[in-house]
Amino acid sequence: MFLNFGKRFTLLSIFSLLAVCSLTAVAQDKIWREVSPAELQMKTPQVEPDADAEAVFWEVRVDDSSDSDLSLSHYVRVKIFTERGREKYSKFDVPFTRGIKIKDLAARVIKPDGSIVEITKQDIFEREIIKANKVKIKAKSFAVPGIEPGVIVEYRYREAVGDAGAKGMTLVFQREIPVQKLSYYYKPYNKKEPNYQSFNFTDTKFIKDDKGFYLAQRTNVPAFKEEPRMPPGDTVRPWMLLQGSSFGLVNASAFSISYTIKDPKIPTLYWGAVSTEYSGLVKQMNKPDKEIKRTAAELTASASTPEEKLRKLYEFCQTQIRNTNFDTSLTDEQRAKLPKNKTLADVLKNKSAGSQFIDMLFGAMASSLGMETRIALAGDRSKMFFNPGMTNDSFIHPAAIAVKVGENWKFFNPGVKFLPAGMLVWYEEDVWAMLVGEKNYSWEQTPLSGIDKTVAKRTGKFKLLEDGTLEGTVKVEYTGQNALDFKMDNYDESANTREENLKNEIKARMTTAEISDFSVSDIVDAEKPVIYQYKVRVPNYAQKTGKRLFLQPGFFEYGGSPIFSSATRKYDVFFRYPWSEEDEVQIELPKGFALDNADAPGMLEDPQKIGSLKINIGMNKEGNIMSYRRKFHFGGGEKILFPVGSYQPLRNLFDGFHKADTHTITLKQN
C-alpha cells in the first residue's frame, strides 16, 4: 500500500490507452477557438505531402492540482484532404472505464466557406467497445455530420478522474496522423516542477507556461506508421512518463512504522525500495508450514536431481490446483464465492487459487526442500524493451519464481495453465528480471527458448485431380511458443469458433478452400503439443494450361505474401521468438500425368545460419506419388532483433525464402 499524502491513488495504465486511442478533442473551456482563413483554405498537408488528414493542433491539458480529482482536457483540430480521411474521421469513440467521467463532449465541422455543422447531444450515445479478460471498456460514440474533403473537424472533451493523480501517466508525442503542433500542458500537484522521463526522443522539455501549467511541445510531427515485425510501440515511439517520488508502507505496528522512499532519479535506491516492498511476500513464501513441507517431500520422494524435483512440484501445482484464472466453467458469481486464500497453506488445503497464488505455492514447496527461491519481477517484451535504468515499477510485473539450481537461476511459472515447465511466456523471455530475496535483490536476464523448442510439424496427404483440384487430409502439430499461443487464444472458445478461426486463416491464403472434419486435441495439457487435423478440398489449386498442370507443392506456404514488401525501413526488425518448421507433403498425381519440370530449390541460408531453408522433392513412380519435404528455421543463435541497417540483406533473405516456398513445378499429360 502506497502512502500518498496528497492523493490516495496514482493513475492506472488505462490512460495510456486513452491517450493513444482517442482521436477526439476538448478545450479547457467551452468556447471554440477561431479558425483562421488560411486553415479554411488549406489545400495540401504541411507535414506529410500524401497525408489523408492532418491535425492543425493536438492539445491535451493535464490538471493535477486538485487534492482529489485529475482533469484531462483534449482539443484537436483536423483538416480533411481525401476520401480516406473522410472515412477515418466520420465516426468517433471516446473510451473510458469505471471511475472516469467524460464531460463537455462536443464536435463540429467547419466547411471552407466558414459555415458550421455541430453535433447535438442527441447524436452522442454510449456503448461497450471492448470486453477482454472480464474487463469492460465503454465509449461515448457519435458520427460526424457533414464531413467531406476540405473541411475542418474539431473535437473536445474532458476526462474527470476521481481520487487519482498524474504520476504514472504516459504522454504520447506522436500520433497516427501528422500533427502540425502537438502540445501537452501539465499542472503538477503542489506546484512542483514536472518530474518525468523521456523515451525515444530528447528534443522536448517541459517549460513554464501560464496559470501554473508547464508546456511540452513538438511541431511538424509525422504520423506514426507501423511496419511489419517492428519492436513494440513504446520502444520506438516518442513518449514521456510522468513520475515522482513515492512512499511505500513496509510494516506498521502500534510502536513503529517502516516505509520506503522510491526516488526515480537514483535507480539503485529506487529498485532497492521496490525490492523491499516485495520482500514480505518472499518471506511468506520461504516459510512454508508443515503441510506444505510434507506434501513437497512426498511429491519428490522418487526424484534424484533438483531438476526432477522441480518438475514434479511444477506438475502438481499446475494440474492439481484448480487455476481459477483459466477455469472456463466458473461464472463471475461462482468465482466470487470460492473459498478465500489468506495463506499459501490455504491454497494447498482448498486445491484452488489464482495464478499468482499457484506460483507462490510452487516457490514455497521448492523452498521447503532447501532450495533458494526468489520472486522474479520481469519486463514485458510485447510492450517495451525494459532495462534497469528505467525507474518505474509499472514496467515490471511478477512473472515467475526463480529457483537457484547449481550456479544458475531457473524460472518457473506454473500459474500460466498451459506453459510447459522450463519455459516462460514469449514476452517474458530474454528480458531483465529483478530477483527479489528477503534482504536483497539482483538483476538477471531470462533465457530465450531456441529454434528446437518452438516447432511446427505439418503433414499433408493429398490427391490432385485432372482439373487442378487438390483434396486430402492435413495434420498440424505445434510445440513451444506456437502451442502456447494457440492454447491461450482458443482454450475458452467453442469447437465451432476454433474451426471457424482456422477456416478464416486458411481462406486468407486459399479463398476457394473447403474445410471439413476439423478436430483438435490437447488444448489444455501444458506438456503435450497442440494437434489439429482437417480435410480440405481446394478447387483450382493447380493451374491447368492445355496438357500441363502448374503445381505449387508447398501447400502450407501457398498463397503467402513476402514478409517485407517495402524498399525502405525506419525501425529495427523484431521477431518474437526463434522457431522452426518441418513440412512433409505427399501428392498423388492424376492418372496420365508425370513430372515435366520438377527441380527443387537449392538450400538457402545466411552465413551465420540465423535462417535456413531446405526443400527436397522426390517421386515414387510406382504409385505416381510426389513427396515434398521442407525444413526451415529462423532465430538461430538466438538472434531475433536486427538493426534497421541490416534491413536490406534481411529482406533479401526472406524474399529468397518466399521464392523457394512458392516454387512451382510442371506436370505434363502423357
HUNOR-V320451 format. One line per field, one symbol per residue. ss: DSSP state (~ for helix, > for strand, _ for the rest). burial: 1 if it has 16 or more other ideal C-beta (glycine too) atoms within 10 Angstrom, else 0. A space follows every 10 residues. Layout:
ss=???
burial=???
This chain:
ss=_>>_______ ___~~~~~~~ ~_________ ______~~~~ ~_________ __>>>>>>>> >>>______> >>>>>>>>>> __~~~~~~__ >>>>>>___> >>>>>>>>>> _____>>>__ ~~~_>>>>>> >>__>>>>>> >>>_______ _>>>>>>>>> >________> >>_____>>> >>>>>>>_~~ ~____>>>>_ ______>>__ ___>>>>>>> >_________ __~~~~__>> >>___>>>>> >>____>>>> >>____~~~~ ~~~~~~~~~~ ~~~~~____~ ~~~~~~~~~_ _____~~~~~ ~~~~~~~~~_ _>>_______ _~~~~~____ ___~~~~~~~ _>>_~~~~~~ ~~~~~~~~__ __>>>>>>__ __________ __~~~_>>>> >>>>>__>>> >>________ _____~~~__ _>>>>>____ >>>>>_____ ____>>>>>> >>>>_____> >>>>>>>>_~ ~~~~~~~~~~ ____~~~~~~ ~~~~~~~___ __>>>>>>>> >________> >>>>>>>>__ __>>>__>>> >___~~~___ __________ __>>____>> >>>>>>>>__ __>>>>>___ ___>>_____ >>>>>>>>>> ____>>>>>> >>>>_~~~__ >>_~~~~~~~ ~~~~~~~~~~ ~___>>>>>_
burial=0100001011 1101110111 1111111100 0100100011 0100101000 1111111111 1111100011 1111111111 1000110110 0111111001 0100111111 0100000010 0001000000 0000001111 1101001001 1111111111 1001111111 1111111111 0111111110 0001110110 0001010000 0011111100 1011001011 1011111111 1111010100 0000000011 0111000001 1011111110 1100110100 0100110011 0000010011 1111011100 1111110001 0000000000 1001101100 0111101111 1111111110 1011111111 1001110101 1110110111 1110000011 1111111111 1011111111 1111111100 1001011111 1011111111 0101100111 0101011111 1111111001 0000000110 0110010001 0010100101 0110110011 1101011100 1100000110 1111111110 0001000010 1111111111 1010111111 0010100101 1001110001 1111101000 0001110111 0111110011 0100001001 1011011101 1110101000
